[in-house]
């Protein structure tokens, strides 16, 4: 079964496919750069509002519970940008914030054992 493509048509198909792949790669690169810029801005704000000890604690939390660390970062950045945060957050204050947000986001896990005949 022959598709009947000429060499010229095959070259055009290859060229279009290559252009498409290059465009997709460029879009992915651009998106990655934008994400890196956003993350750099977030880290710059966190450097302003957290003490070094608090930043270290948040980095440790990020290793264990990345979703909790992101929630805390979002909360702190939101409070800072809206003007609600008037002082630098130290380690003790960060612990309180972590405990509060962790208790709000933690799901209760209930295990029920059913035995035969019950």
N, C-alpha and C positions, 0 to 999 in steps of 0.2 A: 504494500500500500504506500504510495508515494503522495506527498502533499504538494508537490509541484512548485516549491519555492525556488526562485532563482538566487544566485549568489548575491545579487544586489538587494533583493528583498530580505534575505537572511542578515545581511550587514545592517540594514535599516532596523530590523527587529533587535539585533544585538545592541545597536547604538541607543535605541529608545529604552531598552531595559537597563543599560548602563547609566543613562541619564536619570532614570527613575531611581535607581539604587543610590546614585550620588546625591540626589535631592533628598531622599529619605535619611541618608547619613548626615547630611548637613542640618536637617531639621532636628535630628536626635542630638547632635552636637550643640546646636543653639539652645535646645531645651535644657541640656545638662549645664550649660554655662549660666542660664537664667536661674536654675535651681541652686547652683553654687553661689551666685551673687546674693540670692535671698538668704541662704544659710549664713553667708559671711555677715550680712546685715543683722541677722538674729544674734549671732555670736558677739558682734560689736555692742549691741544693746545689752546683752547679758553681762558683758565685761564691765559696763558702766553701772549696772544696778546690783551686781553680786560681788561680795568679797571673794578673794581668792579661795578661801576655805569653802565657801558656799558653792563656787564654781566646781571645785574638786568633788564635793559631795554630789552635785548634780551630774557630773560626768560618771561617777561610780553608779549612780542610780540608772543612768542611761544604758549602762552595760547590762544591768540585771532586768530592768523594766523600762524598755524604751518608750512604751506608750504613756507611762506615768511621767517620765521625764519630759516628753513632748507636751503633755497637758500642763505641767508646771511652767515650762518655758512659755507656752502660749498665754497662760494666766499672767505671768510676770510681765511679759512684753505688752499685753493688753492694758494692764494696770499702769505701766510706765507711760505708754503713749497717750492714755486718756488723762494723765495727770493725777491719778489716785495714789501713785507711789511717790512719796516725798523723801524717803531715806534709803540708804544702801541696805540691802538684805544681807544679814550675816548668817552664819551657819545655823544658829539656834532658830532664827525666824524661818529659814528654809526648811528645817526639820518640821516645824509646825505646819507649814504650807504643804509639805509632802504628806504628812499624816492626814491632814484634812482632805486633800484631793484623793489620796489613796482610799480613805474610807468611803468617799462618794463614788469612786469608780470601781471598787472591788465588788465582785459578784459573790453572793452567798452560794456556797456549794453544799448541797444536801445529798447525802447518800442514804438511800433506803434499801434495805436488804429484804427481799421476799423469800421466804422459805417455802418449800413444798408443803402444800396443805393449808397454807394460811390465806 
